[in-house]
C-alpha cells in the first residue's frame, strides 16, 4: 500500500469517473469506479490502476467526499480464486480481537477488496511498543483450533487451513511439507536439500517446545505488511489462522523490522513468551522461507537450508 499520494495517482484517470451523469454500466464489466460504487453503495468519483502484485491489480479510488481508498482486484477475465475472500475474512477475524491492529475491511466480494487508504509515517519507538501490546492482545484472543474455517492463501499460494488440535502435526503437514514438495517439484530445491528440510518436518514435535493453545495470528507478518502511523501501526495482507503465536514474531524478525526489540519487549509485558522461544525462531521461519522458494525460486535456497539446520540445532 505504499506509493505516491492518491491525488497524484489520478493523473489520467483511465478508469473513468463514477456513474453520475451517464449510463450506469454492468458492475462486473464496467469501470472500476462503477464497480466500486455498486459494492460500497456510495458514489466513487474516480479510480485509477496503480500496478499489480502477484495475481491481482492495485488501484486507488476516491469517494465524492474526498475519502481515499485502496483496492485490490482480480485481473479482468480471471476466474475467482478465493484469494481476496481469504484476505477479507482473515482481516475481519483478526479485527474481532479487542485492540486489533489489523486494517479495517470496507467492502469485498470474490473479485474486489476495498480498504482504507493509509497515510504512512516513519516508525517510532512508541508506535512499536503499541504494536507489540496490540499484537499480544490479538494473539491472546485465541482461536478455536489451529487452522481456520475458510480456505487459506499465503500470497497467491493456496494454504491448507483444515482445522486441527495438534500444532506439531498441523505445522509439519499443512505448513511445511506442501511447500517443500512444491519447491522440490519446481527444481528450486534438490533431493539432498529436501532431505535436510525433511529432518525438521519429521522432528517438529520434538522442536516445538511446551504446548500452547491456538493463537489468533496474522500468519504473514513480515515488515512490508506493517504500515506505520506516528503513534501506531496497521497490519495488512494476512494469511490469518489459528496458529502458534511465536510464528508472527519470528516473521517480523525474518526480514527485519524497525524497533523490533521494542515490539517484543512490549509484547512480553502483556503475554510473556515461553522459555526457549529464541531457539525456536528458525523453526517458525522455515514456513515463510519455503513459501519464498516456491514463489521466487532458488534465490532463497541457501537461507532456507541454513534456517532448517538452525531449527535442528535449536532443538
C-alpha positions in Angstrom: 0.0 0.0 0.0 3.0 2.3 -0.4 3.1 4.8 -3.2 2.5 8.3 -4.3 -0.4 10.3 -2.7 -3.6 9.3 -4.3 -4.3 12.7 -5.8 -1.2 12.3 -8.0 -2.2 8.8 -9.0 -5.3 10.1 -10.7 -3.5 12.0 -13.5 -5.0 10.2 -16.5 -8.0 8.6 -14.7 -8.0 5.9 -17.3 -10.8 4.1 -15.4 -13.3 6.9 -15.8 -15.4 8.6 -13.2 -18.4 7.5 -11.2 -21.8 6.7 -12.7 -23.2 10.2 -12.3 -24.3 12.0 -15.5 -24.1 9.0 -17.7 -25.2 5.4 -18.4 -24.8 3.0 -15.5 -22.7 0.1 -16.7 -22.6 -3.5 -15.6 -20.8 -3.6 -12.1 -18.7 -6.5 -13.1 -17.6 -5.3 -16.5 -17.9 -1.6 -16.0 -15.2 0.8 -14.9 -13.5 0.3 -11.6 -15.3 3.4 -10.2 -18.7 2.0 -11.2 -17.9 -1.4 -9.8 -16.8 0.1 -6.5 -19.9 2.3 -6.3 -22.1 -0.7 -6.5 -20.1 -2.7 -4.0 -19.8 0.2 -1.5 -23.3 1.6 -2.0 -21.6 5.0 -2.2 -20.6 7.1 -5.2 -16.9 6.7 -6.2 -15.9 9.7 -8.3 -12.7 8.4 -9.6 -10.4 5.3 -9.6 -7.0 4.6 -11.2 -5.0 1.5 -11.5 -1.6 1.8 -9.9 0.1 -1.5 -10.8 -0.1 -5.2 -10.0 1.1 -7.7 -7.4 1.1 -11.5 -7.9 -2.3 -12.3 -9.4 -4.2 -9.1 -8.6 -4.2 -5.5 -9.6 -3.8 -2.5 -7.3 -6.0 0.6 -7.7 -6.6 3.9 -5.8 -10.0 5.4 -5.5 -11.8 8.4 -4.1 -15.3 8.9 -2.9 -17.2 12.2 -3.6 -16.4 13.4 -0.1 -12.7 13.0 -0.7 -12.3 9.8 1.3 -9.4 7.8 -0.2 -9.5 4.0 -0.8 -7.1 1.3 -1.6 -8.4 -1.5 -3.9 -7.2 -5.0 -4.8 -8.9 -6.7 -7.7 -8.5 -9.8 -9.7 -7.4 -9.4 -13.3 -10.4 -9.0 -15.7 -11.5 -12.3 -17.0 -9.5 -14.4 -14.5 -11.6 -16.9 -12.5 -12.3 -16.1 -8.9 -9.7 -17.9 -6.9 -10.7 -17.2 -3.4 -7.6 -15.3 -2.6 -9.4 -12.0 -1.9 -12.1 -13.7 0.0 -9.5 -15.3 2.3 -7.8 -12.0 2.9 -11.1 -10.3 3.7 -12.3 -13.0 6.1 -8.9 -13.1 7.7 -8.8 -9.3 8.3 -12.4 -9.4 9.7 -11.5 -12.3 12.0 -8.4 -10.5 13.3 -10.4 -7.3 13.7 -12.7 -9.1 16.1 -9.9 -9.1 18.7 -10.0 -6.2 21.1 -7.5 -3.5 20.1 -6.5 -5.4 17.0 -4.0 -3.6 14.7 -5.5 -5.2 11.6 -6.7 -2.8 8.9 -10.5 -2.4 8.6 -12.2 -4.0 5.6 -14.6 -1.6 4.0 -16.2 -4.0 1.4 -15.3 -7.1 -0.5 -16.6 -9.8 -2.8 -14.8 -12.6 -4.6 -13.2 -10.2 -7.1 -12.7 -6.9 -5.2 -11.3 -6.0 -1.7 -11.7 -2.4 -0.6 -9.6 -1.0 2.3 -8.9 2.5 3.7 -6.0 4.4 2.3 -3.2 4.6 4.9 -1.1 7.7 5.0 2.2 6.3 6.3 4.8 7.9 8.6 8.3 7.0 9.8 8.2 4.4 12.6 8.8 5.5 16.2 9.7 3.6 19.4 6.3 4.5 20.9 4.5 3.1 17.8 6.5 -0.1 18.0 5.6 -0.6 21.7 1.9 0.0 21.0 2.1 -2.5 18.1 3.7 -5.1 20.5 0.9 -4.7 23.0 -1.9 -4.8 20.4 -0.4 -7.9 18.7 -0.2 -9.6 22.1 -3.9 -8.8 22.7 -4.8 -10.2 19.3 -2.9 -13.4 20.0 -4.5 -13.8 23.4 -8.0 -13.6 21.9 -7.2 -17.0 20.6 -8.8 -19.4 18.1 -11.0 -22.5 18.5 -8.4 -24.7 16.7 -5.3 -24.4 14.6 -6.3 -23.5 11.1 -9.4 -21.7 10.0 -12.9 -22.1 8.7 -12.0 -20.8 5.2 -9.6 -21.9 2.5 -6.3 -20.1 3.1 -3.8 -18.3 0.9 -0.3 -17.1 1.7 0.4 -14.5 -1.1 -1.0 -16.2 -4.2 -0.4 -19.8 -3.0 -3.2 -21.9 -1.5 -2.6 -22.8 2.2 -4.3 -25.7 3.9 -6.4 -24.4 6.8 -8.1 -27.7 7.7 -8.7 -27.3 11.5 -6.5 -29.3 13.8 -6.0 -29.7 17.6 -2.4 -30.8 17.2 0.0 -28.0 16.4 3.2 -30.0 15.6 1.3 -32.2 13.1 -0.5 -29.1 11.7 2.7 -27.3 11.2 4.5 -30.2 9.7 1.8 -31.5 7.4 0.0 -28.2 6.5 2.7 -25.6 6.6 6.0 -27.3 5.8 5.5 -30.4 3.8 3.3 -29.0 1.0 5.7 -26.2 0.1 8.7 -28.4 0.4 7.1 -30.7 -2.1 6.3 -27.8 -4.4 9.8 -26.4 -4.2 11.3 -29.9 -5.0 8.9 -30.3 -7.9 9.9 -26.9 -9.3 13.6 -27.8 -9.1 14.2 -24.9 -6.7 15.5 -27.4 -4.1 17.4 -30.6 -4.8 16.6 -34.0 -3.4 19.5 -33.5 -1.0 18.1 -30.2 0.1 14.8 -31.7 0.6 16.2 -34.4 2.9 17.7 -31.6 5.1 14.3 -29.9 5.4 12.5 -33.2 5.9 14.5 -33.7 9.1 12.8 -30.7 10.5 9.4 -31.7 9.3 9.8 -35.1 10.9 11.0 -33.5 14.2 8.5 -30.7 14.8 7.0 -32.4 17.8 10.5 -32.5 19.4 11.4 -29.0 18.4 8.1 -27.2 19.3 8.6 -26.6 23.0 5.8 -26.8 25.5 2.3 -27.0 24.0 0.4 -23.7 23.7 -3.3 -23.1 22.8 -4.2 -21.8 19.3 -3.5 -18.0 18.9 -5.2 -15.6 16.5 -2.2 -14.9 14.3 -1.6 -12.7 11.2 0.3 -15.5 9.5 2.4 -13.4 7.0 3.7 -10.7 9.3 6.8 -9.5 7.5 7.9 -5.9 7.8 6.2 -4.9 4.5 2.8 -5.8 6.0 3.3 -3.3 8.8 2.2 0.3 7.9 3.3 2.9 10.4 1.5 5.9 11.9 3.0 8.5 14.2 1.8 6.6 17.3 0.7 3.3 15.9 0.8 0.7 13.2 -1.7 -1.1 10.9 -1.3 -4.6 9.7 -2.3 -5.6 6.1 -2.2 -8.7 3.8 -2.7 -11.5 6.4 -2.7 -15.2 6.0 -4.7 -15.3 9.2 -5.5 -18.5 11.0 -5.3 -20.2 14.4 -1.6 -20.8 14.8 1.4 -20.6 17.1 2.0 -17.0 18.4 5.8 -17.3 18.0 5.3 -17.5 14.2 4.2 -13.9 13.9 7.2 -12.7 16.0 9.6 -14.9 14.1 8.3 -13.5 10.8 8.8 -9.9 12.0 12.5 -10.8 12.6 13.0 -12.6 9.3 13.4 -9.6 7.0 13.9 -7.0 9.8 11.5 -4.6 11.4 12.4 -1.1 12.9 12.3 -1.2 16.7 11.8 -4.9 16.7 13.2 -5.2 20.3 10.7 -2.6 21.4 7.9 -4.6 19.8 9.0 -7.8 21.6 9.5 -6.1 24.9 6.1 -4.6 24.9 4.6 -7.9 23.7 6.2 -9.7 26.6 4.7 -7.3 29.1 1.3 -8.4 28.0 1.9 -12.0 27.0 5.3 -13.3 28.1 6.8 -15.7 25.6 7.6 -19.3 26.7 11.0 -20.3 27.8 13.3 -21.1 24.9 11.5 -19.1 22.3 14.7 -17.8 20.8 15.8 -21.3 20.0 12.5 -21.8 18.0 12.7 -18.7 15.8 14.3 -20.7 13.0 11.6 -23.4 13.2 8.9 -20.8 12.7 10.8 -19.0 9.9 11.1 -22.2 7.9 7.5 -22.0 6.6 7.7 -18.5 5.1 11.1 -19.3 3.6 9.7 -22.4 1.9 6.9 -20.2 0.5 9.5 -17.8 -0.8 11.4 -20.6 -2.5 8.1 -21.7 -4.2 7.4 -18.1 -5.3 10.9 -16.8 -6.2 13.0 -19.9 -6.8 16.5 -20.9 -5.7 17.4 -17.4 -4.6 16.1 -18.4 -1.2 17.6 -21.9 -1.2 20.7 -21.1 0.9 18.8 -19.2 3.5 16.2 -21.9 3.7 18.8 -24.7 4.3 20.6 -22.6 6.9 17.4 -22.0 8.7 16.5 -25.7 8.6 19.9 -26.6 10.2 19.4 -23.8 12.8 16.0 -25.2 13.7 17.5 -28.6 14.3 20.2 -27.2 16.4 17.6 -25.2 18.4 16.0 -28.4 19.5 
